[in-house]
């Protein structure tokens, strides 16, 4: 009986710690035609989705969360190989034998057994439709002719949850491919210089493809009020600011 008592208390403490870990992050819940989508805003470019009994981690990075206390992944999605998006330790902590890891060709050099998606690819993973959108710089360069994110390397992803299309852009500028997107319900767009976009670029993209909800993310020290001001008269998109520095 004593051992049973100890075991029950360990389980209760473990559950409480896991709940506390998850509750420190902001969450939003979105209704879809096939159930609720829960979005957890972990930080920077790191997100977690819960939908239809599945847990989807996007760009899990250990500096933003203790992944030993986070739910194991059914799907892990990685946008590109930079260290603030690709963390092999976090990936291995979240992986189980059933986890599907979706990544780029470059990321596959560091993580074995993944599903490689190139720009333009469309795949179904655990009944979720994933579309790989090019993510790259046009203007901002490390040096002349050397962009922070070259074309054809990184992906953004459109993930379809029921009747809702969620676009997680990765590290990119307001590219022609982004501006041609259609029927996006939720968009996560990066907004920090010199690596991605400034508020003007984000506003330009939003006015082009008109997502119903915009979450700026990966925004570092960028003043998000500038984006709110740029879009204050644009009624097609609701801008939601969360803790995603």
C-alpha positions as a Markdown table, in Angstrom:
| # | Residue | x | y | z |
|---|---|---|---|---|
| 1 | Unk | 0.0 | 0.0 | 0.0 |
| 2 | Unk | 2.8 | 2.4 | 0.8 |
| 3 | Unk | 4.5 | 1.8 | -2.6 |
| 4 | Unk | 1.1 | 2.4 | -4.3 |
| 5 | Unk | 0.7 | 5.6 | -2.3 |
| 6 | Unk | 4.2 | 6.8 | -3.4 |
| 7 | Unk | 3.5 | 5.9 | -7.0 |
| 8 | Unk | 0.2 | 7.8 | -7.0 |
| 9 | Unk | 1.9 | 10.9 | -5.6 |
| 10 | Unk | 4.7 | 10.8 | -8.1 |
| 11 | Unk | 2.1 | 10.6 | -10.9 |
| 12 | Unk | 0.1 | 13.5 | -9.4 |
| 13 | Unk | 3.3 | 15.7 | -9.1 |
| 14 | Unk | 4.4 | 14.8 | -12.6 |
| 15 | Unk | 1.0 | 15.7 | -14.0 |
| 16 | Unk | 1.0 | 19.0 | -12.1 |
| 17 | Unk | 4.5 | 19.9 | -13.3 |
| 18 | Unk | 3.5 | 19.1 | -16.9 |
| 19 | Unk | 0.4 | 21.2 | -16.6 |
| 20 | Unk | 2.3 | 24.1 | -15.1 |
| 21 | Unk | 4.9 | 23.9 | -17.9 |
| 22 | Unk | 2.2 | 24.1 | -20.5 |
| 23 | Unk | 0.1 | 26.8 | -18.8 |
| 24 | Unk | 3.0 | 29.3 | -18.7 |
| 25 | Unk | 2.5 | 29.8 | -22.5 |
| 26 | Unk | -0.3 | 31.7 | -24.1 |
| 27 | Unk | -2.9 | 29.7 | -26.0 |
| 28 | Unk | -5.7 | 30.5 | -28.5 |
| 29 | Unk | -8.5 | 28.1 | -29.5 |
| 30 | Unk | -9.9 | 28.2 | -33.0 |
| 31 | Unk | -13.1 | 26.5 | -34.1 |
| 32 | Unk | -12.8 | 24.3 | -37.2 |
| 33 | Unk | -15.4 | 22.2 | -39.0 |
| 34 | Unk | -13.8 | 19.1 | -37.6 |
| 35 | Unk | -13.2 | 20.2 | -34.0 |
| 36 | Unk | -11.1 | 22.7 | -32.0 |
| 37 | Unk | -7.6 | 23.8 | -33.0 |
| 38 | Unk | -5.5 | 24.9 | -30.0 |
| 39 | Unk | -2.4 | 27.0 | -30.7 |
| 40 | Unk | 0.3 | 27.3 | -28.1 |
| 41 | Unk | 2.7 | 30.3 | -28.5 |
| 42 | Unk | 6.0 | 29.0 | -27.2 |
| 43 | Unk | 8.3 | 31.8 | -28.4 |
| 44 | Unk | 10.2 | 33.3 | -31.4 |
| 45 | Unk | 9.5 | 30.9 | -34.2 |
| 46 | Unk | 8.3 | 28.0 | -32.0 |
| 47 | Unk | 4.7 | 26.8 | -31.9 |
| 48 | Unk | 2.6 | 23.9 | -30.8 |
| 49 | Unk | -0.8 | 22.9 | -32.3 |
| 50 | Unk | -3.3 | 20.4 | -30.8 |
| 51 | Unk | -5.9 | 19.1 | -33.2 |
| 52 | Unk | -8.1 | 16.0 | -33.4 |
| 53 | Unk | -6.0 | 14.1 | -30.8 |
| 54 | Unk | -2.7 | 15.0 | -32.4 |
| 55 | Unk | 0.1 | 17.2 | -31.2 |
| 56 | Unk | 2.1 | 19.1 | -33.8 |
| 57 | Unk | 5.3 | 20.9 | -32.9 |
| 58 | Unk | 6.8 | 23.6 | -35.2 |
| 59 | Unk | 10.5 | 24.5 | -35.0 |
| 60 | Unk | 10.9 | 23.2 | -31.4 |
| 61 | Unk | 13.9 | 24.8 | -29.7 |
| 62 | Unk | 15.1 | 24.0 | -26.2 |
| 63 | Unk | 15.9 | 27.7 | -25.3 |
| 64 | Unk | 12.1 | 28.4 | -25.4 |
| 65 | Unk | 10.7 | 25.4 | -23.6 |
| 66 | Unk | 11.7 | 22.4 | -21.5 |
| 67 | Unk | 10.6 | 19.7 | -23.9 |
| 68 | Unk | 11.0 | 17.0 | -21.4 |
| 69 | Unk | 7.8 | 18.5 | -19.8 |
| 70 | Unk | 6.0 | 19.0 | -23.1 |
| 71 | Unk | 3.6 | 16.6 | -24.9 |
| 72 | Unk | 5.3 | 14.1 | -27.2 |
| 73 | Unk | 4.9 | 14.9 | -30.9 |
| 74 | Unk | 2.8 | 13.2 | -33.4 |
| 75 | Unk | 4.2 | 15.5 | -36.1 |
| 76 | Unk | 7.3 | 17.8 | -35.9 |
| 77 | Unk | 7.6 | 20.4 | -38.6 |
| 78 | Unk | 10.9 | 22.2 | -39.3 |
| 79 | Unk | 11.2 | 25.2 | -41.5 |
| 80 | Unk | 14.9 | 25.5 | -42.0 |
| 81 | Unk | 18.4 | 24.6 | -40.6 |
| 82 | Unk | 19.3 | 27.7 | -38.5 |
| 83 | Unk | 19.8 | 27.0 | -34.8 |
| 84 | Unk | 16.8 | 29.1 | -33.6 |
| 85 | Unk | 14.6 | 26.7 | -35.7 |
| 86 | Unk | 16.4 | 23.4 | -35.8 |
| 87 | Unk | 17.4 | 21.9 | -32.5 |
| 88 | Unk | 18.2 | 18.2 | -32.7 |
| 89 | Unk | 18.0 | 17.8 | -28.9 |
| 90 | Unk | 14.4 | 19.1 | -28.8 |
| 91 | Unk | 13.5 | 17.0 | -31.7 |
| 92 | Unk | 14.8 | 13.8 | -30.2 |
| 93 | Unk | 13.2 | 14.6 | -26.9 |
| 94 | Unk | 9.8 | 14.9 | -28.6 |
| 95 | Unk | 10.1 | 12.0 | -30.9 |
| 96 | Unk | 8.5 | 8.6 | -30.4 |
| 97 | Unk | 8.4 | 5.6 | -32.8 |
| 98 | Unk | 5.2 | 7.0 | -34.2 |
| 99 | Unk | 6.4 | 10.6 | -34.7 |
| 100 | Unk | 6.5 | 11.9 | -38.3 |
| 101 | Unk | 9.1 | 14.6 | -38.8 |
| 102 | Unk | 8.6 | 17.0 | -41.8 |
| 103 | Unk | 11.7 | 18.9 | -42.8 |
| 104 | Unk | 13.8 | 20.4 | -45.6 |
| 105 | Unk | 16.5 | 18.6 | -47.5 |
| 106 | Unk | 19.2 | 20.6 | -45.7 |
| 107 | Unk | 17.7 | 19.8 | -42.3 |
| 108 | Unk | 17.7 | 16.1 | -43.2 |
| 109 | Unk | 21.5 | 16.1 | -43.0 |
| 110 | Unk | 21.1 | 16.5 | -39.3 |
| 111 | Unk | 17.9 | 14.5 | -38.6 |
| 112 | Unk | 17.5 | 11.0 | -39.9 |
| 113 | Unk | 14.2 | 9.4 | -40.8 |
| 114 | Unk | 12.3 | 12.5 | -41.7 |
| 115 | Unk | 9.8 | 13.3 | -44.5 |
| 116 | Unk | 11.6 | 15.7 | -46.8 |
| 117 | Unk | 9.5 | 18.5 | -48.5 |
| 118 | Unk | 10.9 | 20.8 | -51.1 |
| 119 | Unk | 9.4 | 24.1 | -52.1 |
| 120 | Unk | 6.0 | 23.4 | -53.8 |
| 121 | Unk | 5.6 | 19.9 | -52.4 |
| 122 | Unk | 2.2 | 18.8 | -51.0 |
| 123 | Unk | 2.0 | 15.8 | -48.7 |
| 124 | Unk | -0.6 | 14.3 | -46.3 |
| 125 | Unk | 0.8 | 13.4 | -42.9 |
| 126 | Unk | -1.6 | 11.8 | -40.4 |
| 127 | Unk | -4.5 | 13.1 | -42.4 |
| 128 | Unk | -3.2 | 16.7 | -42.3 |
| 129 | Unk | -2.5 | 18.3 | -45.7 |
| 130 | Unk | 0.9 | 20.1 | -45.7 |
| 131 | Unk | 2.0 | 22.5 | -48.5 |
| 132 | Unk | 5.6 | 23.7 | -48.6 |
| 133 | Unk | 5.9 | 27.4 | -49.5 |
| 134 | Unk | 9.2 | 29.0 | -50.5 |
| 135 | Unk | 10.8 | 31.0 | -47.7 |
| 136 | Unk | 13.7 | 33.3 | -48.6 |
| 137 | Unk | 15.1 | 36.8 | -48.7 |
| 138 | Unk | 15.0 | 39.2 | -51.6 |
| 139 | Unk | 16.3 | 42.4 | -50.0 |
| 140 | Unk | 18.2 | 41.6 | -46.8 |
| 141 | Unk | 21.7 | 40.1 | -47.3 |
| 142 | Unk | 24.6 | 39.0 | -45.2 |
| 143 | Unk | 26.8 | 40.4 | -47.9 |
| 144 | Unk | 26.3 | 41.4 | -51.5 |
| 145 | Unk | 24.6 | 38.5 | -53.3 |
| 146 | Unk | 24.5 | 36.4 | -50.1 |
| 147 | Unk | 20.9 | 36.5 | -48.6 |
| 148 | Unk | 20.3 | 35.5 | -45.0 |
| 149 | Unk | 17.9 | 32.9 | -46.4 |
| 150 | Unk | 18.6 | 31.8 | -49.9 |
| 151 | Unk | 15.8 | 30.7 | -52.3 |
| 152 | Unk | 15.0 | 27.0 | -52.5 |
| 153 | Unk | 16.4 | 26.1 | -49.1 |
| 154 | Unk | 13.8 | 26.9 | -46.5 |
| 155 | Unk | 10.1 | 26.2 | -46.3 |
| 156 | Unk | 7.0 | 27.9 | -44.9 |
| 157 | Unk | 4.1 | 25.5 | -44.5 |
| 158 | Unk | 0.4 | 25.7 | -45.0 |
| 159 | Unk | -1.3 | 23.2 | -42.6 |
| 160 | Unk | -4.9 | 22.4 | -43.2 |
| 161 | Unk | -6.9 | 21.7 | -40.0 |
| 162 | Unk | -10.4 | 20.8 | -41.1 |
| 163 | Unk | -11.7 | 23.8 | -43.0 |
| 164 | Unk | -8.9 | 26.1 | -41.7 |
| 165 | Unk | -5.7 | 26.8 | -43.6 |
| 166 | Unk | -2.8 | 27.9 | -41.3 |
| 167 | Unk | 0.3 | 29.4 | -42.9 |
| 168 | Unk | 3.5 | 29.3 | -40.8 |
| 169 | Unk | 5.9 | 31.3 | -43.0 |
| 170 | Unk | 9.3 | 30.5 | -41.5 |
| 171 | Unk | 12.1 | 32.9 | -42.1 |
| 172 | Unk | 11.2 | 34.9 | -45.2 |
| 173 | Unk | 10.4 | 38.2 | -46.8 |
| 174 | Unk | 7.2 | 39.2 | -48.6 |
| 175 | Unk | 7.9 | 37.1 | -51.6 |
| 176 | Unk | 5.8 | 36.8 | -54.8 |
| 177 | Unk | 4.8 | 33.3 | -53.8 |
| 178 | Unk | 3.6 | 34.5 | -50.4 |
| 179 | Unk | 1.6 | 37.3 | -51.9 |
| 180 | Unk | -0.2 | 35.0 | -54.3 |
| 181 | Unk | -1.5 | 32.7 | -51.5 |
| 182 | Unk | -5.3 | 32.1 | -51.4 |
| 183 | Unk | -7.8 | 31.3 | -48.7 |
| 184 | Unk | -5.5 | 31.6 | -45.7 |
| 185 | Unk | -7.4 | 31.7 | -42.4 |
| 186 | Unk | -4.4 | 32.1 | -40.0 |
| 187 | Unk | -0.9 | 33.4 | -40.9 |
| 188 | Unk | 2.2 | 33.5 | -38.8 |
| 189 | Unk | 4.6 | 36.1 | -40.4 |
| 190 | Unk | 8.1 | 36.8 | -39.2 |
| 191 | Unk | 9.0 | 40.5 | -38.5 |
| 192 | Unk | 12.6 | 41.2 | -37.4 |
| 193 | Unk | 15.4 | 42.9 | -39.2 |
| 194 | Unk | 17.8 | 42.2 | -40.8 |
| 195 | Unk | 16.8 | 38.5 | -41.1 |
| 196 | Unk | 13.2 | 38.7 | -42.2 |
| 197 | Unk | 10.6 | 41.5 | -42.6 |
| 198 | Unk | 10.0 | 44.9 | -41.3 |
| 199 | Unk | 6.4 | 46.0 | -40.4 |
| 200 | Unk | 6.0 | 47.6 | -43.8 |
| 201 | Unk | 6.8 | 44.3 | -45.6 |
| 202 | Unk | 4.4 | 42.4 | -43.3 |
| 203 | Unk | 1.6 | 44.9 | -44.0 |
| 204 | Unk | 2.3 | 44.6 | -47.7 |
| 205 | Unk | 2.0 | 40.8 | -47.6 |
| 206 | Unk | -1.2 | 40.9 | -45.5 |
| 207 | Unk | -2.9 | 43.3 | -47.9 |
| 208 | Unk | -2.0 | 41.0 | -50.8 |
| 209 | Unk | -3.2 | 37.6 | -49.5 |
| 210 | Unk | -5.6 | 38.8 | -46.8 |
| 211 | Unk | -5.4 | 36.2 | -44.1 |
| 212 | Unk | -8.4 | 36.3 | -41.7 |
| 213 | Unk | -6.1 | 36.3 | -38.7 |
| 214 | Unk | -2.5 | 37.5 | -38.5 |
| 215 | Unk | 0.0 | 36.6 | -35.8 |
| 216 | Unk | 3.3 | 38.4 | -36.2 |
| 217 | Unk | 6.0 | 36.1 | -34.8 |
| 218 | Unk | 9.7 | 35.8 | -34.6 |
| 219 | Unk | 9.7 | 39.6 | -34.0 |
| 220 | Unk | 12.5 | 40.2 | -31.6 |
| 221 | Unk | 12.7 | 43.8 | -30.5 |
| 222 | Unk | 10.5 | 45.1 | -33.4 |
| 223 | Unk | 7.8 | 47.5 | -32.2 |
| 224 | Unk | 4.6 | 45.6 | -33.0 |
| 225 | Unk | 2.6 | 48.8 | -32.6 |
| 226 | Unk | 4.0 | 50.0 | -36.0 |
| 227 | Unk | 2.3 | 47.0 | -37.7 |
| 228 | Unk | -0.9 | 47.7 | -35.9 |
| 229 | Unk | -0.8 | 51.3 | -37.1 |
| 230 | Unk | -0.1 | 50.2 | -40.7 |
| 231 | Unk | -3.1 | 47.8 | -40.7 |
| 232 | Unk | -5.5 | 49.9 | -38.6 |
| 233 | Unk | -7.8 | 50.6 | -41.5 |
| 234 | Unk | -7.4 | 47.2 | -43.2 |
| 235 | Unk | -10.6 | 45.4 | -42.1 |
| 236 | Unk | -10.0 | 42.0 | -43.9 |
| 237 | Unk | -7.5 | 40.9 | -41.3 |
| 238 | Unk | -7.5 | 40.7 | -37.5 |
| 239 | Unk | -4.0 | 41.2 | -36.0 |
| 240 | Unk | -3.3 | 39.4 | -32.8 |
| 241 | Unk | -0.1 | 40.1 | -30.8 |
| 242 | Unk | 1.2 | 37.3 | -28.7 |
| 243 | Unk | 4.5 | 36.8 | -26.8 |
| 244 | Unk | 6.6 | 35.6 | -29.8 |
| 245 | Unk | 9.8 | 37.7 | -29.6 |
